[in-house]
Amino acid sequence: MDTNRKNCFVYNRRKGLTLVELLVAIMVTSIILGCVGSLAYAMSYTSENGENIAEKQAHLRSATMRISDLIRHCRLICTLEENNISIWRADDNGDGRINLDELVYIGSDFDRDYVRVFEFYDDNRVLNLDEIKPMVTGWSNYGCGSFRYTRWIPDCHNVVVAVDAQPPLSKTAYISFDMEEGGVLRHYQITASLRGRAGHLLNNSATAIVTDDDENVN
């Protein structure tokens, strides 16, 4: 009888976990939970990062289309100075002259970390080509308080604005820049050619806009 009780006692002791086994189980469980947590975080980060890239790409496509359309449909590329082009957006009043509220600047600042558009409104004073100022001083030199300043492509880098020929003979404009997406720096370029360039309004030396077509160049 004593022998049976002893065997039963030993059997019951063997059914429980030892301290070492319990610690091993806790450690294994912690590792599994840690892996699950890391996987969940990675999936969440990937999803969020993908959404950010998609949102940035959508904004970039919209801005690219707007800038391209603005250049394609403009009358002239008037100047290229200090990483900015000035364009004669349209002849709104049909006078064959550049009015201040028809003038638009496209480009960047000295840091070259965004692409912005600067345009005037409610000021129809006439400008000749040699009166168009560089972007950095233009808006203040014109003495005009009515303007819009919009960063169409923010958070980009190394913005470079170029043209195929010296303005106002330019027919194509190029705006290149780098943008970080998902930790990778990607290079982009906007290329736009004028469709209705008003070269016939330029004089033979392409230094001024004139009204006599007999003195104009194409």
C-alpha positions as CSV (number, residue, x, y, z in Angstrom):
1,M,0.0,0.0,0.0
2,D,2.8,2.4,0.8
3,T,4.5,1.5,-2.5
4,N,1.3,2.4,-4.5
5,R,1.0,5.8,-2.7
6,K,4.6,6.6,-3.5
7,N,4.2,5.8,-7.1
8,C,1.0,7.9,-7.4
9,F,2.8,10.8,-5.7
10,V,5.7,10.6,-8.1
11,Y,3.3,10.4,-11.1
12,N,1.4,13.5,-9.9
13,R,4.7,15.4,-9.6
14,R,5.7,14.6,-13.1
15,K,2.4,15.9,-14.5
16,G,3.3,19.6,-13.6
17,L,5.9,22.0,-15.3
18,T,9.2,22.6,-13.8
19,L,10.5,26.1,-13.4
20,V,12.9,25.7,-16.3
21,E,10.1,24.4,-18.6
22,L,7.9,27.4,-17.6
23,L,10.7,29.9,-18.3
24,V,11.3,28.3,-21.7
25,A,7.5,28.4,-22.5
26,I,7.4,32.1,-21.5
27,M,10.4,32.9,-23.6
28,V,9.0,31.1,-26.7
29,T,5.7,32.8,-26.2
30,S,7.5,36.2,-26.0
31,I,9.4,35.5,-29.2
32,I,6.2,34.5,-31.0
33,L,4.4,37.6,-29.8
34,G,7.4,39.8,-30.7
35,C,7.4,38.4,-34.2
36,V,3.7,38.9,-34.6
37,G,4.0,42.5,-33.4
38,S,6.9,43.2,-35.7
39,L,5.0,41.7,-38.7
40,A,1.9,43.8,-37.8
41,Y,4.1,46.9,-37.6
42,A,5.8,46.1,-40.9
43,M,2.5,45.6,-42.6
44,S,1.1,48.8,-41.2
45,Y,4.2,50.8,-42.2
46,T,4.2,49.3,-45.7
47,S,0.5,50.1,-46.1
48,E,1.0,53.7,-44.8
49,N,4.1,54.2,-46.9
50,G,2.3,52.9,-50.0
51,E,-0.6,55.3,-49.3
52,N,1.8,58.2,-48.9
53,I,3.6,57.4,-52.2
54,A,0.3,57.0,-54.0
55,E,-0.9,60.4,-52.6
56,K,2.4,62.0,-53.6
57,Q,2.2,60.5,-57.1
58,A,-1.3,61.7,-57.6
59,H,-0.3,65.2,-56.5
60,L,2.7,65.1,-58.8
61,R,0.6,64.0,-61.8
62,S,-1.9,66.8,-61.2
63,A,0.9,69.5,-60.8
64,T,2.7,68.2,-63.9
65,M,-0.4,68.4,-66.0
66,R,-1.1,72.0,-64.8
67,I,2.4,73.2,-65.4
68,S,2.6,71.5,-68.8
69,D,-0.7,73.0,-69.9
70,L,0.3,76.4,-68.7
71,I,3.5,76.3,-70.8
72,R,2.0,74.6,-73.9
73,H,-0.8,77.2,-74.2
74,C,1.3,80.3,-73.4
75,R,2.2,82.9,-76.0
76,L,5.9,83.3,-75.3
77,I,8.6,82.3,-72.9
78,C,9.9,85.8,-72.1
79,T,12.9,85.3,-69.9
80,L,15.0,82.7,-68.2
81,E,16.8,84.1,-65.1
82,E,17.9,82.6,-61.8
83,N,16.2,79.2,-62.3
84,N,12.9,80.8,-63.3
85,I,11.1,81.4,-66.6
86,S,8.6,84.1,-67.2
87,I,5.8,83.3,-69.7
88,W,3.2,85.4,-71.4
89,R,0.3,83.2,-70.3
90,A,-2.3,84.5,-72.8
91,D,-3.4,87.6,-74.7
92,D,-6.6,88.0,-72.6
93,N,-7.6,91.4,-74.0
94,G,-6.4,90.8,-77.5
95,D,-4.2,93.9,-77.7
96,G,-1.1,92.0,-78.9
97,R,0.9,93.2,-75.8
98,I,2.1,91.7,-72.6
99,N,0.0,92.9,-69.7
100,L,1.2,92.4,-66.2
101,D,-1.8,90.2,-65.3
102,E,-0.9,88.0,-68.3
103,L,2.6,87.4,-67.0
104,V,3.4,84.2,-65.0
105,Y,6.7,83.0,-63.4
106,I,7.5,79.3,-63.1
107,G,10.5,78.0,-61.2
108,S,12.2,77.7,-57.8
109,D,14.1,79.7,-55.2
110,F,17.9,79.6,-54.5
111,D,17.4,76.4,-52.4
112,R,15.8,74.7,-55.3
113,D,13.5,72.6,-53.1
114,Y,10.1,73.2,-54.6
115,V,8.5,74.3,-57.9
116,R,6.1,77.2,-57.6
117,V,4.0,79.4,-59.9
118,F,3.8,83.2,-59.4
119,E,1.1,85.1,-61.2
120,F,-0.4,88.6,-61.1
121,Y,-4.0,89.7,-61.5
122,D,-6.1,92.9,-61.6
123,D,-3.2,94.9,-63.2
124,N,-3.2,95.4,-67.0
125,R,-0.2,97.7,-67.4
126,V,1.7,96.9,-70.6
127,L,5.3,95.5,-70.3
128,N,7.8,95.1,-73.1
129,L,10.3,92.3,-73.0
130,D,13.1,94.4,-71.6
131,E,10.9,95.5,-68.8
132,I,10.2,92.0,-67.4
133,K,12.2,91.6,-64.2
134,P,13.8,88.5,-62.6
135,M,11.5,86.6,-60.3
136,V,13.5,87.4,-57.1
137,T,12.8,91.2,-57.6
138,G,10.1,91.2,-60.2
139,W,7.0,91.3,-57.9
140,S,8.4,94.1,-55.8
141,N,9.7,96.1,-58.7
142,Y,6.3,96.0,-60.4
143,G,4.8,97.5,-57.3
144,C,1.9,95.2,-57.5
145,G,0.1,93.9,-54.5
146,S,-2.3,91.6,-56.4
147,F,-0.5,88.3,-57.0
148,R,-0.8,84.5,-56.3
149,Y,2.1,82.5,-55.1
150,T,1.6,78.7,-55.1
151,R,3.9,75.8,-54.5
152,W,2.6,73.3,-57.0
153,I,5.4,70.7,-56.3
154,P,6.6,71.0,-52.7
155,D,9.2,68.9,-51.0
156,C,11.3,68.2,-54.1
157,H,15.1,68.8,-54.6
158,N,17.6,70.0,-57.1
159,V,15.1,71.9,-59.3
160,V,16.5,73.0,-62.6
161,V,14.6,75.1,-65.2
162,A,15.9,75.2,-68.8
163,V,14.8,76.0,-72.3
164,D,15.9,74.9,-75.8
165,A,16.9,78.4,-77.0
166,Q,17.4,81.8,-75.5
167,P,14.1,83.5,-74.7
168,P,12.0,84.8,-76.4
169,L,13.0,82.4,-79.1
170,S,12.3,79.4,-76.8
171,K,9.9,76.8,-78.0
172,T,10.3,74.1,-75.3
173,A,10.8,74.4,-71.5
174,Y,12.2,71.7,-69.2
175,I,11.7,71.5,-65.4
176,S,13.7,68.7,-63.7
177,F,13.8,67.8,-60.0
178,D,14.3,65.0,-57.6
179,M,11.7,63.7,-55.2
180,E,12.0,61.2,-52.4
181,E,9.5,58.3,-52.4
182,G,9.7,55.5,-49.9
183,G,13.3,56.4,-49.0
184,V,14.4,56.4,-52.6
185,L,15.3,59.6,-54.5
186,R,13.7,59.6,-57.9
187,H,14.4,62.0,-60.8
188,Y,11.6,63.6,-62.8
189,Q,11.4,66.0,-65.7
190,I,8.5,68.1,-67.1
191,T,8.9,68.8,-70.8
192,A,6.4,71.1,-72.6
193,S,6.5,72.7,-76.0
194,L,4.5,75.8,-77.0
195,R,1.6,75.1,-79.4
196,G,0.7,78.7,-80.3
197,R,3.9,80.7,-79.9
198,A,3.5,84.3,-80.8
199,G,6.8,84.6,-82.6
200,H,5.1,86.7,-85.3
201,L,4.8,89.6,-82.8
202,L,8.6,89.9,-82.3
203,N,10.7,92.3,-84.2
204,N,13.6,91.1,-86.4
205,S,16.1,91.1,-83.5
206,A,13.6,89.4,-81.1
207,T,14.1,92.1,-78.5
208,A,10.6,93.6,-78.5
209,I,7.0,92.9,-79.3
210,V,5.7,95.1,-82.2
211,T,2.5,95.5,-84.0
212,D,3.7,95.7,-87.6
213,D,3.9,92.2,-89.0
214,D,6.3,93.3,-91.8
215,E,8.9,93.9,-89.1
216,N,8.4,90.7,-87.3
217,V,10.2,87.3,-87.2
218,N,8.6,83.9,-86.8
